[in-house]
């Protein structure tokens, strides 16, 4: 997958046609995957390449339409990893700024047509872009008649009579409802991060943990203990993870700690991919280490049962 960081292109592509989509694409949920599926099928029919134009930061963050800069379902590396797995040919990951937000829709579309030669644009039903969000679907279709592309709209995806959206998924993950998030994404929510040195307290009580570096923009599930799959060096391991501040030890900094079952390898400095499968319980403060150890043993037993099924 080719990654482009700025437009106009410094080195023009060849004149092969593309099928294009544009959007924030945070989380890559079932609605996003439907658009990407249509994109790929159309590209295959026309022997064209697939192109996604996406942004970081999210436009709503830059324009002040959301209060948080720390609620991304996917970091930039995570999103690119997902898009490569989904088989896109080109991703243009563009910096979104207030100056960029003032770009008229027609100017931006003409730039995309010049750089990517699109035959078709695939978007969702509420898609708008450009200054004042003037680039709505009717105006994009009108421009397409001049510039040589068609506009195709994919209907929203529904679950429980509600639209599947990144906003809905953020609310579910903030509650720790990772089972619901999995249903809306069509895959487990996950975290990718480097294994760091910690206090090494876990190994002294018989449950060694890997501390995972969490990017500041990443939205984590609610504090608590989770059954997870931990991927290291391409191998998937059953595990439990704790998200929280470790109140039994009177700490205050939020951390992610993963205990992999029956595992003793040195993985400091390696990347870990953690998939949240099910929340076991909320974080709690115990009267002492013995009570904590007894609860962790119960957590491990329950997680093994969940992951085995």
C-alpha positions as CSV (number, residue, x, y, z in Angstrom):
1,X,0.0,0.0,0.0
2,X,1.4,3.4,-1.0
3,X,1.1,6.2,1.6
4,X,0.9,9.8,0.5
5,X,1.3,12.5,3.1
6,X,0.6,15.7,1.2
7,X,-1.0,17.1,-2.0
8,X,-0.3,18.1,-4.7
9,X,1.8,15.1,-5.4
10,X,5.5,15.7,-5.6
11,X,5.9,12.8,-8.0
12,X,2.9,12.3,-10.2
13,X,1.3,8.9,-10.6
14,X,0.9,7.3,-13.9
15,X,-2.4,7.9,-15.7
16,X,-4.0,4.6,-14.5
17,X,-7.6,5.4,-13.3
18,X,-8.6,5.1,-9.7
19,X,-11.7,4.6,-7.6
20,X,-11.7,7.1,-4.8
21,X,-13.2,7.6,-1.3
22,X,-12.8,10.5,1.1
23,X,-13.4,10.7,4.9
24,X,-12.1,10.5,8.4
25,X,-12.5,6.7,8.6
26,X,-11.8,6.6,12.4
27,X,-12.2,3.0,13.6
28,X,-12.9,1.4,10.2
29,X,-16.4,0.1,11.3
30,X,-18.9,-2.0,9.4
31,X,-20.2,1.1,7.5
32,X,-16.7,2.0,6.4
33,X,-15.9,-1.6,5.4
34,X,-19.0,-1.6,3.2
35,X,-17.7,1.5,1.3
36,X,-14.3,0.0,1.0
37,X,-15.8,-3.3,-0.3
38,X,-17.7,-1.3,-3.0
39,X,-14.6,0.6,-3.8
40,X,-12.6,-2.5,-4.4
41,X,-15.3,-4.2,-6.5
42,X,-15.6,-1.2,-8.7
43,X,-11.8,-0.9,-9.1
44,X,-11.6,-4.6,-10.1
45,X,-14.2,-4.1,-12.7
46,X,-12.4,-1.2,-14.3
47,X,-8.8,-2.4,-13.7
48,X,-8.3,0.7,-11.6
49,X,-6.5,1.4,-8.3
50,X,-8.3,2.1,-5.0
51,X,-7.5,5.4,-3.3
52,X,-8.6,6.6,0.1
53,X,-8.1,10.3,1.1
54,X,-8.3,10.6,4.8
55,X,-7.1,13.1,7.5
56,X,-5.3,13.6,10.8
57,X,-6.3,15.3,13.0
58,X,-10.0,14.6,12.5
59,X,-11.8,17.7,11.0
60,X,-14.2,17.8,14.0
61,X,-11.2,18.1,16.4
62,X,-9.6,21.0,14.4
63,X,-12.9,22.8,14.0
64,X,-13.8,22.5,17.6
65,X,-16.9,20.3,17.0
66,X,-15.7,17.8,19.6
67,X,-14.3,18.5,23.0
68,X,-11.7,15.8,23.0
69,X,-8.4,15.2,21.2
70,X,-8.0,11.9,23.0
71,X,-10.9,9.8,21.7
72,X,-9.5,8.3,18.5
73,X,-10.7,4.7,17.9
74,X,-7.6,4.2,15.8
75,X,-4.2,6.0,15.9
76,X,-2.6,6.8,12.5
77,X,-0.4,3.6,12.5
78,X,-3.4,1.5,13.5
79,X,-5.6,2.9,10.8
80,X,-2.9,2.4,8.2
81,X,-2.4,-1.2,9.4
82,X,-6.1,-1.8,9.0
83,X,-6.4,-0.3,5.6
84,X,-3.4,-2.3,4.3
85,X,-5.1,-5.5,5.6
86,X,-8.3,-4.4,3.7
87,X,-6.3,-4.3,0.5
88,X,-6.3,-0.6,-0.5
89,X,-3.7,0.5,-3.1
90,X,-3.1,4.1,-2.1
91,X,-3.9,6.1,1.1
92,X,-3.5,9.8,1.1
93,X,-3.2,10.8,4.8
94,X,-3.4,14.5,4.8
95,X,-2.8,17.0,7.6
96,X,-6.1,18.8,8.4
97,X,-5.7,22.4,9.5
98,X,-7.9,25.4,9.8
99,X,-6.3,26.8,6.7
100,X,-7.0,23.6,4.8
101,X,-10.6,23.7,6.1
102,X,-11.0,27.0,4.1
103,X,-10.3,25.3,0.8
104,X,-13.3,25.5,-1.5
105,X,-14.7,22.1,-2.4
106,X,-14.2,22.6,-6.1
107,X,-10.6,23.5,-5.7
108,X,-9.9,20.4,-3.6
109,X,-11.8,18.1,-6.0
110,X,-10.0,19.5,-9.0
111,X,-6.7,18.7,-7.2
112,X,-7.8,15.1,-6.5
113,X,-8.9,14.7,-10.2
114,X,-5.5,16.0,-11.4
115,X,-3.5,13.8,-9.1
116,X,-5.6,10.5,-9.1
117,X,-7.7,10.5,-12.3
118,X,-10.8,9.0,-10.5
119,X,-13.5,7.3,-12.4
120,X,-15.8,7.2,-9.4
121,X,-16.1,8.5,-5.9
122,X,-17.7,6.4,-3.2
123,X,-19.1,8.1,-0.1
124,X,-21.7,7.8,2.7
125,X,-25.1,9.5,2.4
126,X,-24.3,12.6,4.6
127,X,-20.9,13.3,3.0
128,X,-19.8,16.9,2.7
129,X,-16.4,18.6,2.2
130,X,-14.7,21.9,1.6
131,X,-15.2,25.4,2.9
132,X,-18.6,25.7,4.6
133,X,-19.2,22.0,3.8
134,X,-20.4,23.2,0.5
135,X,-19.2,20.1,-1.4
136,X,-22.3,18.0,-0.8
137,X,-23.4,15.0,-3.0
138,X,-25.4,17.0,-5.6
139,X,-22.6,19.5,-6.1
140,X,-20.0,16.7,-6.3
141,X,-22.1,15.0,-9.0
142,X,-22.4,18.3,-10.9
143,X,-18.6,18.7,-10.8
144,X,-18.2,15.0,-11.8
145,X,-20.1,15.6,-15.0
146,X,-17.4,18.1,-16.0
147,X,-14.4,16.3,-14.6
148,X,-15.3,12.8,-15.6
149,X,-16.2,10.9,-12.5
150,X,-19.4,9.5,-11.0
151,X,-20.5,9.7,-7.4
152,X,-21.8,6.5,-5.7
153,X,-23.5,6.6,-2.3
154,X,-23.5,3.7,0.1
155,X,-26.4,3.6,2.5
156,X,-25.7,3.8,6.2
157,X,-25.3,0.5,8.1
158,X,-27.9,-0.2,10.8
159,X,-27.7,-2.2,14.1
160,X,-30.6,-2.2,16.5
161,X,-32.4,0.4,14.5
162,X,-29.5,2.8,15.0
163,X,-26.9,4.0,12.5
164,X,-23.4,2.4,13.0
165,X,-21.1,5.4,13.5
166,X,-17.8,6.2,15.0
167,X,-19.6,8.4,17.6
168,X,-21.8,5.4,18.7
169,X,-18.7,3.2,19.0
170,X,-16.8,5.8,21.0
171,X,-19.7,5.8,23.5
172,X,-19.7,2.0,23.8
173,X,-15.9,1.7,24.2
174,X,-15.9,4.5,26.9
175,X,-18.4,2.3,28.8
176,X,-16.2,-0.7,28.5
177,X,-18.8,-2.5,26.4
178,X,-16.2,-4.1,24.1
179,X,-18.6,-6.9,23.1
180,X,-20.9,-4.2,21.5
181,X,-18.0,-2.5,20.0
182,X,-16.9,-5.7,18.3
183,X,-20.4,-6.1,16.9
184,X,-20.4,-2.6,15.4
185,X,-16.8,-2.8,14.1
186,X,-17.1,-6.3,12.7
187,X,-13.8,-7.1,14.5
188,X,-12.3,-6.8,18.0
189,X,-11.3,-3.3,19.1
190,X,-7.5,-3.2,19.7
191,X,-4.5,-1.3,20.9
192,X,-1.0,-1.4,19.3
193,X,1.9,-0.2,21.5
194,X,5.4,-0.9,22.6
195,X,6.1,-3.0,25.7
196,X,7.7,-0.8,28.3
197,X,9.5,-1.5,31.6
198,X,7.2,-1.1,34.6
199,X,7.5,-1.5,38.3
200,X,7.8,-5.3,37.8
201,X,5.4,-5.7,40.7
202,X,3.3,-8.3,38.8
203,X,6.1,-10.9,38.7
204,X,6.5,-10.7,42.5
205,X,2.9,-11.8,43.0
206,X,3.0,-14.5,40.3
207,X,1.3,-12.6,37.5
208,X,4.0,-10.9,35.4
209,X,2.6,-8.2,33.2
210,X,3.7,-6.3,30.1
211,X,3.1,-2.5,30.3
212,X,1.9,-1.1,27.0
213,X,2.7,2.4,25.8
214,X,-0.6,4.1,24.9
215,X,-0.6,7.0,22.4
216,X,-2.2,10.1,24.0
217,X,-4.9,10.4,21.3
218,X,-6.1,6.8,21.8
219,X,-9.5,6.1,23.4
220,X,-9.2,3.2,25.8
221,X,-12.1,1.1,27.2
222,X,-13.3,2.0,30.7
223,X,-11.0,1.1,33.6
224,X,-11.3,-2.6,34.5
225,X,-10.1,-6.1,33.7
226,X,-10.6,-7.6,30.2
227,X,-10.1,-11.0,28.5
228,X,-7.9,-10.2,25.6
229,X,-5.8,-11.7,22.8
230,X,-2.2,-10.5,22.9
231,X,-0.3,-10.7,19.6
232,X,3.5,-10.7,19.8
233,X,5.9,-11.5,17.0
234,X,2.9,-12.7,14.9
235,X,1.7,-15.2,17.5
236,X,-1.6,-14.8,19.3
237,X,-1.7,-15.5,23.0
238,X,-4.7,-15.7,25.5
239,X,-4.3,-13.1,28.2
240,X,-6.0,-10.7,30.7
241,X,-5.4,-7.0,30.7
242,X,-6.0,-4.4,33.3
243,X,-6.7,-0.8,32.4
244,X,-6.5,1.7,35.3
245,X,-4.6,3.3,38.1
246,X,-3.8,0.3,40.3
247,X,-5.6,1.6,43.4
248,X,-4.5,-1.2,45.6
249,X,-0.9,0.2,45.3
250,X,-2.2,3.8,45.6
251,X,-1.0,4.8,42.2
252,X,-2.7,7.5,40.0
253,X,-1.3,7.2,36.5
254,X,-3.6,5.3,34.1
255,X,-1.8,2.3,32.5
256,X,-2.5,-0.8,30.4
257,X,-0.9,-4.0,31.8
258,X,-1.2,-7.4,30.0
259,X,-0.7,-10.8,31.7
260,X,-0.1,-13.5,29.0
261,X,-0.9,-17.0,30.2
262,X,2.0,-19.5,30.5
263,X,4.4,-17.0,28.9
264,X,7.9,-16.1,30.0
265,X,9.7,-14.6,27.0
266,X,11.5,-11.2,27.3
267,X,9.4,-8.9,25.1
268,X,10.5,-5.4,26.3
269,X,10.7,-3.0,23.4
270,X,8.5,-5.2,21.1
271,X,5.2,-4.2,19.6
272,X,2.1,-5.8,21.1
273,X,-1.3,-5.9,19.5
274,X,-4.0,-6.3,22.1
275,X,-7.6,-7.2,21.1
276,X,-10.3,-6.5,23.7
277,X,-12.6,-9.4,23.8
278,X,-14.8,-9.0,26.9
279,X,-14.8,-7.0,30.1
280,X,-14.6,-9.1,33.2
281,X,-15.1,-6.5,35.9
282,X,-14.5,-2.9,36.9
283,X,-11.2,-1.9,38.5
284,X,-11.4,-2.1,42.3
285,X,-9.2,-1.5,45.4
286,X,-8.3,-4.6,47.5
287,X,-7.5,-4.7,51.1
288,X,-4.1,-6.2,50.4
289,X,-1.9,-8.2,48.0
290,X,-3.4,-11.6,49.0
291,X,-6.9,-10.4,48.1
292,X,-5.7,-9.0,44.8
293,X,-3.9,-12.3,43.9
294,X,-7.0,-14.3,44.7
295,X,-9.1,-12.1,42.4
296,X,-6.6,-12.2,39.6
297,X,-6.7,-16.0,39.8
298,X,-10.4,-15.9,39.3
299,X,-10.0,-13.4,36.4
300,X,-7.6,-15.7,34.7
301,X,-9.9,-18.7,35.0
302,X,-12.8,-16.8,33.6
303,X,-10.8,-15.3,30.8
304,X,-9.5,-18.7,29.8
305,X,-13.1,-20.0,29.5
306,X,-14.2,-17.0,27.5
307,X,-11.2,-17.1,25.1
308,X,-11.6,-20.9,24.6
309,X,-15.1,-20.4,23.3
